Amino acid sequence: MAARSGITYSAADLPYTAVTSEEFLDGSLTAEIKKRIKAVIQEEAPVCEWLLIKRVINSFGIYKAGARIKPEMEAILSMMKLNVQTDKTGRVYWKSTQSPEKYSGFRLFGDYDLTCRDVQYVPDAEIANAAAYICAGKTLSYDDLARQTAALLGYTRMGSNVVQGMKRGIAYAVKTKRISSKSGKYIG
């Protein structure tokens, strides 16, 4: 598998419109919310649901998806009939033209905060593709593969969240045959 490397993660540039929670929930903004959801998917797919929700609500000046906002966003997302797949991060939204099974890319951090995704917002397929890229033509121990994959994706420390992210991504890489595992070694 030839993975693409060096692609920088790009965050959607959404317009900022400050509204109250009540205005957000009253139904008058549904068309605009859908438009922004589509813009995020177009720019950031594959994108985890929580990051998608965060990008959209932040563009309306809302910084917490609480007990009322999150269910509203989930309802709007479900009525849109989007290309969605569930992995260990939760629901991941894809462009209509993308195939999760054929996706071979992974994205690196950019130069500003919006392009630095917490590992919990990186889809399993992306981590798997980065692991396959690292492992191509090599045999590595799990620890070496996890550490090098994390470094490639921009994570400089192997904290518990990064360790868990690498674990799920490498498991997905093996499950989808992007890499193979034999006697505790990973082969690209």
Secondary structure per residue as TSV (DSSP state, phi and psi in degrees):
chain	resnum	aa	ss	phi	psi
A	1	M	-	360.0	126.3
A	2	A	-	-96.0	106.0
A	3	A	-	-85.4	149.0
A	4	R	-	-86.0	139.7
A	5	S	-	-122.7	165.5
A	6	G	-	77.1	9.4
A	7	I	E	-83.4	126.2
A	8	T	E	-88.0	135.1
A	9	Y	-	-63.6	134.5
A	10	S	-	-122.7	123.8
A	11	A	-	-86.7	144.0
A	12	A	-	-64.0	140.3
A	13	D	-	-97.3	91.3
A	14	L	-	-93.7	147.3
A	15	P	-	-67.3	152.0
A	16	Y	-	-101.5	126.2
A	17	T	-	-136.9	106.3
A	18	A	-	-75.2	125.3
A	19	V	-	-136.8	163.0
A	20	T	-	-84.1	165.4
A	21	S	H	-59.0	-40.0
A	22	E	H	-62.9	-41.8
A	23	E	H	-65.1	-39.0
A	24	F	H	-62.0	-37.1
A	25	L	H	-90.1	-11.1
A	26	D	S	-77.6	-2.2
A	27	G	S	94.0	-16.1
A	28	S	T	-71.6	-18.5
A	29	L	T	-103.3	5.7
A	30	T	H	-55.6	-44.9
A	31	A	H	-62.7	-41.4
A	32	E	H	-69.0	-38.3
A	33	I	H	-61.2	-45.2
A	34	K	H	-60.9	-41.5
A	35	K	H	-60.4	-42.6
A	36	R	H	-72.2	-35.2
A	37	I	H	-59.7	-47.3
A	38	K	H	-61.9	-37.7
A	39	A	H	-65.4	-41.0
A	40	V	H	-65.6	-45.2
A	41	I	H	-62.3	-43.3
A	42	Q	H	-59.8	-39.6
A	43	E	H	-88.3	-36.3
A	44	E	H	-112.3	-3.4
A	45	A	-	-64.3	142.3
A	46	P	S	-71.7	136.7
A	47	V	E	-133.8	132.7
A	48	C	E	-68.8	145.7
A	49	E	H	-54.7	-45.0
A	50	W	H	-63.2	-40.3
A	51	L	H	-67.3	-39.3
A	52	L	H	-59.6	-48.7
A	53	I	H	-60.9	-45.1
A	54	K	H	-59.5	-46.1
A	55	R	H	-60.0	-45.1
A	56	V	H	-68.8	-50.2
A	57	I	H	-66.8	-34.2
A	58	N	H	-61.7	-33.7
A	59	S	T	-68.4	-14.3
A	60	F	T	-102.7	9.3
A	61	G	T	78.3	18.6
A	62	I	-	-109.4	126.1
A	63	Y	-	-113.7	6.8
A	64	K	-	-141.1	125.5
A	65	A	-	-93.8	81.2
A	66	G	-	-83.4	-156.5
A	67	A	T	-64.1	-18.6
A	68	R	T	-106.8	-39.7
A	69	I	H	-70.5	-47.4
A	70	K	H	-60.3	-47.9
A	71	P	H	-61.8	-33.8
A	72	E	H	-64.6	-45.2
A	73	M	H	-63.9	-42.4
A	74	E	H	-62.3	-38.7
A	75	A	H	-65.3	-42.9
A	76	I	H	-64.7	-44.2
A	77	L	H	-60.2	-42.3
A	78	S	H	-68.8	-31.0
A	79	M	H	-77.7	-12.2
A	80	M	T	-84.5	-10.9
A	81	K	T	53.5	57.3
A	82	L	-	-90.2	165.2
A	83	N	E	-77.5	104.8
A	84	V	E	-131.3	142.7
A	85	Q	E	-133.6	147.5
A	86	T	E	-104.0	131.1
A	87	D	E	-129.8	-166.9
A	88	K	T	-69.2	-12.7
A	89	T	T	-83.9	-15.8
A	90	G	E	119.1	-147.2
A	91	R	E	-81.3	135.3
A	92	V	E	-121.2	129.1
A	93	Y	E	-99.9	135.9
A	94	W	E	-121.8	155.6
A	95	K	-	-63.2	153.7
A	96	S	T	-62.4	-24.3
A	97	T	T	-89.5	-5.4
A	98	Q	-	-93.1	144.0
A	99	S	-	-113.8	115.7
A	100	P	T	-55.5	-34.2
A	101	E	T	-70.7	-29.4
A	102	K	T	-100.7	-2.6
A	103	Y	-	-65.6	127.4
A	104	S	-	-121.6	5.7
A	105	G	-	-92.5	166.2
A	106	F	-	-150.5	151.2
A	107	R	E	-120.9	143.7
A	108	L	E	-99.5	162.5
A	109	F	-	-62.5	146.0
A	110	G	-	-95.6	-158.5
A	111	D	S	-94.3	1.8
A	112	Y	S	-140.7	167.2
A	113	D	G	-55.4	-37.8
A	114	L	G	-65.8	-19.1
A	115	T	G	-96.5	2.6
A	116	C	-	-102.3	91.2
A	117	R	-	-81.3	137.6
A	118	D	-	-62.9	143.4
A	119	V	G	-57.5	-26.7
A	120	Q	G	-67.5	-15.3
A	121	Y	G	-101.4	10.1
A	122	V	S	-99.8	117.9
A	123	P	-	-57.4	148.9
A	124	D	H	-53.4	-40.9
A	125	A	H	-60.6	-37.0
A	126	E	H	-68.5	-43.5
A	127	I	H	-65.1	-41.1
A	128	A	H	-60.0	-42.4
A	129	N	H	-67.0	-38.4
A	130	A	H	-65.6	-40.3
A	131	A	H	-63.4	-41.6
A	132	A	H	-64.3	-37.8
A	133	Y	H	-62.3	-46.1
A	134	I	H	-63.4	-40.9
A	135	C	H	-83.0	-9.8
A	136	A	T	-54.7	119.3
A	137	G	T	73.4	11.6
A	138	K	-	-129.7	164.5
A	139	T	E	-120.8	122.7
A	140	L	E	-129.8	152.4
A	141	S	E	-72.1	162.6
A	142	Y	H	-58.9	-46.5
A	143	D	H	-60.1	-44.0
A	144	D	H	-64.6	-43.3
A	145	L	H	-63.2	-45.2
A	146	A	H	-62.6	-46.1
A	147	R	H	-64.9	-44.9
A	148	Q	H	-69.2	-36.2
A	149	T	H	-65.6	-45.8
A	150	A	H	-59.1	-44.6
A	151	A	H	-63.3	-42.4
A	152	L	H	-58.7	-41.7
A	153	L	H	-76.8	-8.4
A	154	G	T	106.8	5.8
A	155	Y	-	-92.1	115.4
A	156	T	-	-87.8	-18.6
A	157	R	S	-122.9	143.8
A	158	M	-	-95.0	63.4
A	159	G	-	-70.1	173.1
A	160	S	H	-60.0	-36.0
A	161	N	H	-69.1	-37.0
A	162	V	H	-70.3	-41.3
A	163	V	H	-57.6	-46.1
A	164	Q	H	-64.6	-40.7
A	165	G	H	-61.9	-44.1
A	166	M	H	-66.4	-37.4
A	167	K	H	-60.8	-48.4
A	168	R	H	-69.7	-36.9
A	169	G	H	-68.6	-41.5
A	170	I	H	-68.4	-39.8
A	171	A	H	-60.9	-40.5
A	172	Y	H	-66.5	-37.0
A	173	A	H	-62.6	-40.1
A	174	V	H	-70.5	-45.6
A	175	K	H	-58.3	-39.3
A	176	T	T	-94.6	9.6
A	177	K	T	63.1	27.4
A	178	R	S	-72.6	-32.5
A	179	I	S	-138.6	166.3
A	180	S	E	-123.7	159.3
A	181	S	E	-124.1	131.4
A	182	K	E	-147.8	123.8
A	183	S	T	53.1	41.1
A	184	G	T	78.5	5.9
A	185	K	E	-114.4	150.5
A	186	Y	E	-112.9	132.7
A	187	I	E	-123.4	132.4
A	188	G	-	-90.7	360.0
